[in-house]
């Protein structure tokens, strides 16, 4: 079994490389955020049953940063 894998190693590497390049291209064309929205909707997760959007998450992170900066 390992002998077959070694013999087909180049083919496997080429397939993985092509898949990687295509995924990078798709991310560049469609944008990472748009892909996430298409796959899972426009929220990052749930907290106590409440959906959290990327905007809510970023706003909360900004608030926390400002609070720490104000404390010194």
Secondary structure in CASP SS format (residue, H / E / C, confidence):
PFRMAT SS
TARGET T0000
AUTHOR 0000-0000-0000
METHOD secondary structure of the structure
MODEL  1
X C 1.00
X H 1.00
X H 1.00
X H 1.00
X H 1.00
X H 1.00
X H 1.00
X C 1.00
X H 1.00
X H 1.00
X H 1.00
X H 1.00
X H 1.00
X H 1.00
X H 1.00
X H 1.00
X H 1.00
X H 1.00
X H 1.00
X H 1.00
X H 1.00
X H 1.00
X H 1.00
X H 1.00
X H 1.00
X H 1.00
X H 1.00
X H 1.00
X H 1.00
X H 1.00
X C 1.00
X H 1.00
X H 1.00
X H 1.00
X H 1.00
X H 1.00
X H 1.00
X H 1.00
X H 1.00
X H 1.00
X C 1.00
X C 1.00
X C 1.00
X C 1.00
X E 1.00
X E 1.00
X E 1.00
X C 1.00
X C 1.00
X E 1.00
X E 1.00
X E 1.00
X C 1.00
X H 1.00
X H 1.00
X H 1.00
X H 1.00
X H 1.00
X H 1.00
X H 1.00
X H 1.00
X H 1.00
X H 1.00
X H 1.00
X H 1.00
X H 1.00
X H 1.00
X H 1.00
X H 1.00
X H 1.00
X H 1.00
X C 1.00
END
